[in-house]
């Protein structure tokens, strides 16, 4: 599933996680993990989008367990 609907779901998930970070605060034991996940999801989505936009060889740029990757 791709397109605007998927992008909206990703954005909504990131926004929700970002808001949760405000509530738990930086002294919470899970704060660093949540911050890392929020950052990683956004970056990985952007990398996948750029990969497809620039004509990447595979539809999924994160194919770690394949013969070629």
C-alpha positions as CSV (number, residue, x, y, z in Angstrom):
1,X,0.0,0.0,0.0
2,X,1.5,3.3,-1.1
3,X,0.4,6.8,-1.9
4,X,-1.2,9.6,0.1
5,X,-3.2,7.3,2.3
6,X,-0.1,5.4,3.5
7,X,1.8,8.7,3.9
8,X,-1.0,10.0,6.1
9,X,-0.9,6.8,8.2
10,X,2.9,7.2,8.7
11,X,2.6,10.9,9.5
12,X,-0.2,10.1,12.0
13,X,1.9,7.5,13.7
14,X,4.9,9.8,13.9
15,X,2.7,12.6,15.3
16,X,1.2,10.3,17.9
17,X,4.6,9.1,19.0
18,X,5.9,12.6,19.2
19,X,3.0,13.7,21.4
20,X,3.6,10.7,23.7
21,X,7.2,11.8,24.1
22,X,5.9,15.1,25.6
23,X,3.8,13.2,28.1
24,X,6.4,10.7,29.3
25,X,9.2,13.3,29.5
26,X,13.0,12.9,29.0
27,X,13.5,11.3,32.5
28,X,11.3,8.3,31.5
29,X,13.3,5.1,30.9
30,X,11.6,4.6,27.4
31,X,12.1,8.2,26.2
32,X,15.4,7.6,24.4
33,X,14.0,4.5,22.7
34,X,10.8,6.3,21.6
35,X,12.8,9.2,20.3
36,X,15.1,6.9,18.3
37,X,12.1,5.1,16.8
38,X,10.3,8.3,15.9
39,X,13.4,9.5,14.1
40,X,14.2,6.2,12.5
41,X,10.7,5.7,11.0
42,X,10.7,9.1,9.5
43,X,14.1,8.7,8.0
44,X,13.5,5.2,6.7
45,X,10.2,6.3,5.0
46,X,12.0,9.2,3.4
47,X,14.8,6.9,2.2
48,X,12.3,4.4,0.7
49,X,10.4,7.3,-1.0
50,X,13.7,8.7,-2.5
51,X,14.8,5.3,-3.6
52,X,11.6,4.8,-5.6
53,X,11.6,8.3,-6.9
54,X,15.2,7.9,-8.2
55,X,14.4,4.6,-10.0
56,X,15.8,2.2,-7.5
57,X,16.4,-1.4,-8.7
58,X,14.0,-3.0,-6.2
59,X,10.6,-1.7,-4.9
60,X,11.9,-2.3,-1.3
61,X,15.3,-0.6,-0.6
62,X,15.5,-2.7,2.7
63,X,15.9,-6.2,1.3
64,X,18.6,-7.5,3.7
65,X,17.9,-11.2,3.3
66,X,18.0,-11.4,-0.5
67,X,20.8,-12.7,-2.7
68,X,21.6,-9.3,-4.1
69,X,21.3,-7.3,-0.9
